[in-house]
Amino acid sequence: MDRETRALAEKHFRGLGARLPDGVCGPPGRVDFIEKPDAFSYADFFKGYLLPNVPCVFSSAFTEGWGSRKHWVTPDGKPDLDYLLRKRHGCTCCQLRSAGIQRQPQGAHAPQRVHQLLERVHPGKLFLSQGLPLPQRLAPVQPMCGSLHRDTSVEDVYSLPVYFSSDWLNEYWDAINVDDYRFIYMGPTGTWSPFHADIFRSFSWSVNICGRKKWLLFPPGQEEALRDCHGSLPYDVTSPTLLDVRLHPACARCSPPLEVTQEAGEMLFVPSGWHHQVHNLEDTISINHNWVNGCNLAPMWHFLQQELHAVQREISEWRDAMPDWHHHCQVIMKSCTGINYKEFYHFLKVIAERRILTLAKEMGAGTVGSVGDSRLGTQQAAFDVSRITEVLASLVANRDFQRVDTSTFSLQPEELLQQLEEVVTATAAL
C-alpha cells in the first residue's frame, strides 16, 4: 500500500464513522473484467473494488502459472481424478454433502481425505459426472483445513495473489495453528451451493482450476426482500416459490441478481456481505479463500453483535433462572458461529501485535514503504492499526464484552487500546 492509497482509505472510513456502508442498493450493471496482470496494481484493486466493496473477475492470465492448473486438469479441460487419486493428497481433509438437501443426515459432514472422497465418488474408474454409485449427485466438496497451503510436499498448487494478501483471518488461524479458511470445492455438472453470505461477513476469492460456474450475486441489503413470511432466507433463489407473494411478500422489491459466468482459470472477488448462490455448469474444481482485513473488520464486528443478540433472544426466557446466563450465551455463540467475543478480542490482539512489530522494525530501520510481513509495507500496517483501534474501542465499550471475564488475558483490552492509540498518533505523519 502506498501513502496515497492509505490516505484515501482513512478518509473513507472517517466519513463512515461508526456506521456501516449503506446496505440496500441495486447491483452494478456489470462486473468488471481485469485482463492483464501487469497493468493492474494492488492500489488499483484496493481503490476500485476492495474499498467500494464491489465484485470483479480476473482473467486466467493471473493464474496460468499455478501447478494445480497444470496437473489437476486433463488435456480436454476435465478434472484429472486419476492424477489426484494417485497423488492422494492425504493431508487434505474434506467435508461432503449432497446437492439440494437442506437437512443432511448425521455424519454427512464427516471429514474425509481427498483420496477417500474420490474413491467414494466412483470406486473404480473415476468420473464426477457419470455413473455415480450414489443415490444423489454430489454437491461441492468443502475441505475444512488448509493443508494444501501448509503441506510443503504438495507441488506448487497455487500462489496467493498480492491483491488478497492482506488476509487477517488466515494469518490469525495460522498463528494459533488451529484451522484456516482455505478451501477446495469439487462438484459435477448441475451441483450447486445454496444461497448464503460468507462466514463472518468475510471477503472471498475463488479460482476455477477447471470447469465453469454461474454465480448469482446480491449486494448487501437485497437479501432482506427475499425473506419469507417467517423471516427466513431462501435456500434456492431460483425456486418458483419466491413468486408466491403470500410466502415472500417483499420479493418484488428485490433487484435481479448480478449474474457472472466464471470460466476455467478465472478468479472472482466476492465482496463482504454479498449473498450468493453458485451453480457448477461443468465438472469443476476450484480453490477459495475467505479473508478479513481492515476494510471489512467493522462488518465482521457488526455481524458478531447480531449473532450474540440472536442467541440472547433465543434463550431469553432463562435469563433470570440460569446462572452465568451471559457466559452461556457466549458459549452457544461460539458453538453456532465459530467465534465469540473473547476469541474476537484475541484475533484483534494477534493482528495488532504483529502490525506494531512490523512498524517498529521498519520505522527503526528507516525503511518506511518497504515490504513487511503482509507483503504490503509500512503504510498497510499503519492503516491496519487504525482500523483495529476503531473496532477495538467499540468492543471495549460494548456492555456484553464488559461482562466477559478478561482476568486471564495476557494483555487487558484497555491496555492494548492505549498502545494502539499511541501508534496511530506516531504513524499519522508517515
C-alpha positions as CSV (number, residue, x, y, z in Angstrom):
1,M,0.0,0.0,0.0
2,D,1.3,3.5,-0.9
3,R,0.7,6.7,1.1
4,E,-1.9,8.0,-1.3
5,T,-4.0,4.8,-1.0
6,R,-3.7,4.8,2.8
7,A,-4.9,8.4,2.9
8,L,-7.8,7.6,0.7
9,A,-8.8,4.6,2.8
10,E,-8.6,6.5,6.1
11,K,-10.7,9.4,4.7
12,H,-13.3,6.8,3.5
13,F,-13.6,5.3,7.0
14,R,-13.6,8.7,8.8
15,G,-16.6,9.6,6.6
16,L,-18.4,6.4,7.6
17,G,-17.7,7.0,11.3
18,A,-19.3,4.2,13.4
19,R,-21.9,3.3,10.8
20,L,-21.6,0.6,8.2
21,P,-21.8,1.4,4.5
22,D,-25.3,1.9,3.1
23,G,-26.8,-1.5,2.7
24,V,-29.7,-1.7,0.2
25,C,-28.8,-0.9,-3.3
26,G,-29.2,-2.4,-6.7
27,P,-26.3,-4.4,-8.2
28,P,-23.9,-2.7,-10.5
29,G,-24.8,-3.1,-14.2
30,R,-21.9,-5.4,-14.9
31,V,-18.9,-6.9,-13.3
32,D,-15.5,-5.6,-14.4
33,F,-13.1,-8.0,-16.1
34,I,-9.4,-7.5,-15.3
35,E,-7.4,-8.8,-18.2
36,K,-3.7,-8.1,-17.8
37,P,-1.8,-8.7,-14.6
38,D,1.0,-6.3,-15.5
39,A,-1.5,-3.4,-15.9
40,F,-3.3,-3.9,-12.6
41,S,-1.7,-3.0,-9.2
42,Y,-2.7,-3.6,-5.6
43,A,-3.6,0.0,-5.3
44,D,-5.9,-0.3,-8.4
45,F,-7.7,-3.3,-6.7
46,F,-7.9,-1.6,-3.3
47,K,-9.4,1.7,-4.6
48,G,-11.6,0.2,-7.3
49,Y,-13.0,-2.9,-5.7
50,L,-12.0,-3.6,-2.1
51,L,-12.8,-0.2,-0.6
52,P,-16.2,0.2,-2.5
53,N,-16.9,-3.5,-1.9
54,V,-17.9,-4.5,-5.4
55,P,-17.0,-7.7,-7.3
56,C,-14.6,-8.2,-10.2
57,V,-13.3,-11.0,-12.3
58,F,-9.6,-11.6,-13.1
59,S,-8.7,-13.3,-16.3
60,S,-7.0,-16.7,-16.4
61,A,-3.7,-14.9,-17.1
62,F,-3.4,-14.2,-13.3
63,T,-3.3,-18.0,-12.5
64,E,-1.6,-19.5,-15.6
65,G,1.5,-20.5,-13.6
66,W,-0.4,-22.4,-10.9
67,G,0.6,-26.1,-10.5
68,S,-3.0,-27.1,-10.0
69,R,-4.0,-25.8,-13.4
70,K,-1.2,-27.8,-15.0
71,H,-1.5,-31.1,-13.1
72,W,-5.1,-31.4,-11.9
73,V,-6.7,-31.0,-15.4
74,T,-6.8,-33.3,-18.4
75,P,-5.9,-32.1,-21.9
76,D,-9.6,-31.7,-22.6
77,G,-10.1,-29.5,-19.6
78,K,-11.8,-32.0,-17.2
79,P,-10.7,-32.8,-13.6
80,D,-7.8,-35.3,-13.8
81,L,-9.1,-37.6,-11.0
82,D,-6.7,-40.3,-11.8
83,Y,-3.8,-37.9,-11.0
84,L,-5.5,-36.6,-7.8
85,L,-6.1,-40.2,-6.6
86,R,-2.5,-41.2,-7.5
87,K,-1.1,-38.2,-5.6
88,R,-3.6,-38.9,-2.9
89,H,-3.0,-35.5,-1.1
90,G,-3.5,-37.4,2.1
91,C,-3.2,-34.3,4.3
92,T,-6.2,-32.6,2.8
93,C,-9.4,-33.1,4.7
94,C,-12.8,-32.6,3.1
95,Q,-16.5,-32.5,4.0
96,L,-19.1,-34.0,1.7
97,R,-22.7,-33.1,1.2
98,S,-25.4,-34.0,-1.3
99,A,-26.9,-31.3,-3.6
100,G,-30.3,-29.9,-2.9
101,I,-30.8,-31.3,0.6
102,Q,-31.3,-28.8,3.3
103,R,-31.0,-31.2,6.2
104,Q,-28.1,-33.5,6.0
105,P,-28.2,-36.9,7.7
106,Q,-26.0,-37.3,10.8
107,G,-22.4,-37.9,9.8
108,A,-22.9,-36.4,6.3
109,H,-20.2,-33.8,7.1
110,A,-17.7,-36.2,8.5
111,P,-14.1,-35.2,7.4
112,Q,-12.6,-37.3,4.7
113,R,-9.2,-37.5,2.9
114,V,-9.3,-36.4,-0.7
115,H,-8.5,-39.9,-2.0
116,Q,-11.3,-41.3,0.2
117,L,-13.7,-38.8,-1.4
118,L,-12.6,-39.7,-4.9
119,E,-13.0,-43.4,-4.2
120,R,-16.5,-42.8,-2.9
121,V,-17.4,-40.7,-5.9
122,H,-16.5,-43.7,-8.1
123,P,-14.7,-46.7,-6.6
124,G,-13.3,-47.9,-9.9
125,K,-12.7,-45.7,-12.9
126,L,-13.4,-42.2,-11.6
127,F,-15.9,-39.8,-13.1
128,L,-17.6,-36.9,-11.5
129,S,-20.5,-36.5,-13.9
130,Q,-21.4,-40.1,-14.9
131,G,-22.1,-43.4,-13.3
132,L,-22.2,-42.2,-9.7
133,P,-22.7,-45.1,-7.3
134,L,-24.7,-42.8,-5.0
135,P,-28.5,-42.1,-4.8
136,Q,-27.8,-38.4,-5.3
137,R,-25.2,-36.4,-7.2
138,L,-22.6,-34.7,-5.1
139,A,-22.6,-31.1,-4.2
140,P,-19.4,-29.1,-4.0
141,V,-16.9,-30.7,-1.6
142,Q,-15.9,-28.4,1.2
143,P,-12.5,-29.0,2.7
144,M,-12.2,-27.6,6.2
145,C,-8.5,-27.4,6.6
146,G,-5.8,-25.5,4.7
147,S,-3.4,-28.3,4.2
148,L,-2.7,-27.5,0.6
149,H,-1.2,-24.3,1.9
150,R,0.7,-25.9,4.8
151,D,1.9,-29.2,3.3
152,T,5.2,-28.4,1.6
153,S,5.3,-31.8,0.0
154,V,2.4,-30.8,-2.3
155,E,3.5,-29.5,-5.7
156,D,3.1,-25.8,-6.5
157,V,-0.7,-25.9,-6.3
158,Y,-1.3,-22.2,-6.2
159,S,0.3,-18.9,-5.1
160,L,-1.6,-16.2,-3.1
161,P,-2.3,-13.2,-5.4
162,V,-1.0,-10.0,-3.9
163,Y,-4.5,-8.4,-4.1
164,F,-5.6,-10.8,-1.4
165,S,-2.5,-10.9,0.7
166,S,-3.9,-8.6,3.5
167,D,-5.6,-11.6,5.0
168,W,-6.0,-11.4,8.7
169,L,-8.4,-14.4,9.0
170,N,-5.9,-17.0,7.8
171,E,-2.9,-15.1,9.3
172,Y,-4.6,-15.4,12.7
173,W,-5.5,-19.1,12.4
174,D,-2.0,-19.9,11.1
175,A,-0.6,-18.1,14.1
176,I,-2.6,-20.2,16.6
177,N,-2.1,-23.3,14.4
178,V,-5.8,-24.5,14.7
179,D,-7.6,-24.2,11.4
180,D,-8.0,-21.9,8.5
181,Y,-10.3,-20.7,5.8
182,R,-8.6,-22.0,2.6
183,F,-10.8,-24.4,0.7
184,I,-11.1,-26.7,-2.3
185,Y,-14.5,-27.2,-3.9
186,M,-15.3,-30.1,-6.2
187,G,-18.6,-30.9,-7.9
188,P,-20.1,-32.4,-11.0
189,T,-22.2,-30.6,-13.6
190,G,-25.5,-29.5,-12.1
191,T,-24.5,-29.3,-8.5
192,W,-24.8,-26.0,-6.6
193,S,-24.2,-24.2,-3.3
194,P,-27.3,-22.8,-1.7
195,F,-28.0,-19.1,-1.1
196,H,-25.6,-17.7,1.6
197,A,-23.2,-14.9,2.6
198,D,-19.7,-15.9,3.6
199,I,-18.6,-16.6,7.1
200,F,-18.1,-13.6,9.4
201,R,-19.0,-11.3,6.5
202,S,-15.6,-12.1,5.1
203,F,-14.4,-11.4,1.6
204,S,-13.7,-14.4,-0.6
205,W,-11.9,-15.1,-3.8
206,S,-12.5,-18.2,-6.0
207,V,-10.4,-19.6,-8.8
208,N,-11.8,-22.3,-11.2
209,I,-8.9,-24.8,-11.7
210,C,-11.2,-26.4,-14.3
211,G,-14.8,-26.2,-15.2
212,R,-17.3,-23.3,-15.3
213,K,-19.6,-21.7,-12.7
214,K,-22.6,-19.4,-12.7
215,W,-22.7,-17.0,-9.8
216,L,-25.9,-15.1,-8.7
217,L,-24.7,-12.2,-6.5
218,F,-26.9,-9.9,-4.4
219,P,-25.3,-6.7,-2.8
220,P,-25.8,-6.2,1.0
221,G,-29.4,-5.5,2.0
222,Q,-31.0,-7.1,-1.1
223,E,-31.4,-10.4,0.8
224,E,-33.9,-8.8,3.2
225,A,-36.5,-8.6,0.4
226,L,-36.1,-12.3,-0.2
227,R,-37.1,-13.4,3.3
228,D,-40.3,-15.4,3.6
229,C,-43.2,-14.6,5.9
230,H,-41.4,-16.3,8.8
231,G,-38.3,-14.2,8.3
232,S,-36.1,-16.9,6.8
233,L,-33.9,-16.5,3.8
234,P,-34.5,-18.8,0.8
235,Y,-32.4,-21.9,0.3
236,D,-32.7,-21.6,-3.5
237,V,-33.2,-18.2,-5.1
238,T,-34.2,-19.8,-8.4
239,S,-37.1,-21.6,-6.8
240,P,-40.6,-20.7,-8.2
241,T,-41.8,-20.5,-4.6
242,L,-40.3,-17.0,-4.4
243,L,-43.1,-15.9,-6.8
244,D,-45.7,-16.7,-4.1
245,V,-46.5,-13.3,-2.6
246,R,-48.0,-15.0,0.4
247,L,-44.7,-16.7,1.3
248,H,-42.4,-14.0,0.1
249,P,-44.4,-10.7,0.3
250,A,-41.4,-8.4,-0.3
251,C,-39.7,-10.3,-3.1
252,A,-40.9,-8.0,-5.8
253,R,-38.7,-5.2,-4.2
254,C,-35.5,-7.2,-4.8
255,S,-33.5,-6.3,-7.8
256,P,-32.3,-9.1,-10.1
257,P,-29.0,-10.6,-9.1
258,L,-25.7,-9.8,-10.8
259,E,-25.0,-12.9,-12.8
260,V,-21.4,-13.9,-13.5
261,T,-20.2,-16.9,-15.6
262,Q,-16.8,-17.8,-14.4
263,E,-14.6,-19.7,-16.9
264,A,-11.7,-22.0,-16.2
265,G,-8.7,-20.3,-14.7
266,E,-10.6,-17.1,-13.9
267,M,-10.6,-15.6,-10.4
268,L,-13.7,-14.0,-8.9
269,F,-13.6,-11.5,-6.0
270,V,-16.7,-11.8,-3.8
271,P,-17.2,-8.7,-1.6
272,S,-18.2,-8.6,2.0
273,G,-21.8,-9.3,2.8
274,W,-22.8,-10.2,-0.7
275,H,-25.2,-13.1,-0.6
276,H,-24.8,-15.5,-3.5
277,Q,-25.7,-18.9,-5.0
278,V,-23.3,-20.8,-7.2
279,H,-24.0,-23.4,-9.8
280,N,-21.5,-25.8,-11.5
281,L,-22.1,-25.6,-15.2
282,E,-19.4,-28.3,-15.8
283,D,-17.4,-30.7,-13.7
284,T,-15.5,-28.2,-11.6
285,I,-12.6,-27.9,-9.1
286,S,-12.0,-24.5,-7.5
287,I,-9.7,-23.1,-4.9
288,N,-11.1,-20.5,-2.5
289,H,-10.1,-18.4,0.5
290,N,-12.3,-16.5,2.9
291,W,-10.5,-13.4,4.3
292,V,-10.9,-10.4,6.6
293,N,-8.9,-7.2,6.8
294,G,-9.3,-3.6,7.8
295,C,-11.8,-2.9,5.0
296,N,-14.4,-5.4,6.4
297,L,-13.4,-5.6,10.0
298,A,-16.4,-3.4,11.1
299,P,-18.9,-5.5,9.2
300,M,-17.4,-8.6,10.9
301,W,-17.8,-6.9,14.3
302,H,-21.4,-5.9,13.5
303,F,-22.2,-9.4,12.4
304,L,-20.9,-10.9,15.6
305,Q,-23.1,-8.5,17.6
306,Q,-26.1,-9.7,15.6
307,E,-25.2,-13.3,16.3
308,L,-24.9,-12.7,20.0
309,H,-28.2,-10.9,20.1
310,A,-29.9,-13.8,18.2
311,V,-28.6,-16.2,20.9
312,Q,-29.8,-13.9,23.7
313,R,-33.2,-13.7,22.2
314,E,-33.4,-17.5,21.7
315,I,-32.7,-18.2,25.4
316,S,-34.1,-15.0,26.9
317,E,-36.7,-16.9,29.0
318,W,-33.9,-18.5,31.1
319,R,-32.1,-15.2,31.7
320,D,-33.1,-14.9,35.4
321,A,-33.1,-18.7,36.2
322,M,-29.8,-19.6,34.6
323,P,-26.6,-18.9,36.5
324,D,-24.0,-17.2,34.3
325,W,-26.5,-16.6,31.6
326,H,-24.3,-14.2,29.7
327,H,-21.4,-16.6,29.8
328,H,-23.6,-19.4,28.4
329,C,-24.7,-17.0,25.6
330,Q,-21.0,-16.6,24.6
331,V,-20.5,-20.4,24.7
332,I,-23.6,-21.0,22.5
333,M,-22.5,-18.2,20.1
334,K,-19.1,-19.8,19.6
335,S,-20.7,-23.2,19.0
336,C,-23.0,-21.7,16.4
337,T,-20.8,-19.1,14.8
338,G,-17.3,-20.4,15.4
339,I,-16.1,-17.4,17.4
340,N,-17.3,-15.4,20.4
341,Y,-16.3,-12.0,21.9
342,K,-13.3,-13.5,23.8
343,E,-11.8,-15.0,20.6
344,F,-12.6,-11.9,18.6
345,Y,-10.5,-9.9,21.0
346,H,-7.7,-12.4,20.8
347,F,-8.0,-12.2,17.0
348,L,-7.6,-8.4,17.1
349,K,-4.8,-8.7,19.6
350,V,-2.7,-11.1,17.5
351,I,-3.0,-9.0,14.4
352,A,-2.4,-5.7,16.3
353,E,0.8,-7.0,17.9
354,R,2.1,-8.2,14.5
355,R,1.4,-4.9,12.9
356,I,3.0,-3.0,15.8
357,L,6.1,-5.2,15.5
358,T,6.3,-4.5,11.7
359,L,6.0,-0.8,12.2
360,A,8.6,-0.8,15.0
361,K,11.1,-2.8,12.9
362,E,10.6,-0.8,9.7
363,M,10.5,2.6,11.3
364,G,13.5,1.8,13.4
365,A,15.4,0.7,10.3
366,G,14.3,3.8,8.4
367,T,12.6,1.6,5.7
368,V,9.1,3.2,5.5
369,G,7.4,1.9,2.4
370,S,9.4,-1.3,2.2
371,V,7.6,-4.7,2.1
372,G,6.8,-6.1,5.6
373,D,5.2,-9.2,6.8
374,S,2.0,-8.6,5.0
375,R,3.8,-8.1,1.6
376,L,2.2,-4.7,1.5
377,G,4.5,-2.5,3.6
378,T,4.5,0.1,6.4
379,Q,1.6,2.1,5.1
380,Q,-0.6,-1.0,5.1
381,A,0.5,-1.8,8.7
382,A,-0.4,1.7,9.8
383,F,-3.8,1.5,8.1
384,D,-4.4,-1.9,9.7
385,V,-3.6,-0.4,13.2
386,S,-6.0,2.5,12.6
387,R,-8.8,0.1,11.7
388,I,-8.1,-2.3,14.7
389,T,-8.1,0.8,17.0
390,E,-11.5,1.9,15.9
391,V,-13.1,-1.5,16.2
392,L,-11.4,-2.4,19.5
393,A,-12.6,0.9,21.0
394,S,-16.2,-0.2,20.1
395,L,-15.5,-3.7,21.6
396,V,-14.2,-2.3,24.8
397,A,-17.2,-0.1,25.2
398,N,-19.7,-2.9,24.5
399,R,-21.7,-4.0,27.5
400,D,-21.7,-7.6,26.6
401,F,-17.9,-7.6,26.2
402,Q,-17.6,-5.9,29.6
403,R,-19.3,-9.0,31.1
404,V,-16.6,-11.3,29.6
405,D,-14.0,-12.5,32.2
406,T,-10.7,-11.0,31.0
407,S,-8.7,-11.8,34.1
408,T,-6.6,-14.4,32.3
409,F,-5.8,-12.2,29.3
410,S,-2.1,-11.6,28.9
411,L,-2.9,-8.0,27.9
412,Q,-6.0,-6.2,29.1
413,P,-8.1,-4.8,26.3
414,E,-7.8,-1.2,27.7
415,E,-4.0,-1.5,27.7
416,L,-4.0,-2.8,24.1
417,L,-6.3,0.0,23.1
418,Q,-4.0,2.6,24.7
419,Q,-0.9,1.1,22.9
420,L,-2.8,1.3,19.6
421,E,-3.9,4.9,20.1
422,E,-0.2,5.8,20.7
423,V,0.8,4.0,17.5
424,V,-1.9,5.8,15.5
425,T,-0.6,9.1,16.7
426,A,3.0,8.2,16.0
427,T,2.3,7.0,12.5
428,A,-0.1,9.7,11.4
429,A,2.6,11.6,9.5
430,L,4.2,8.6,7.8
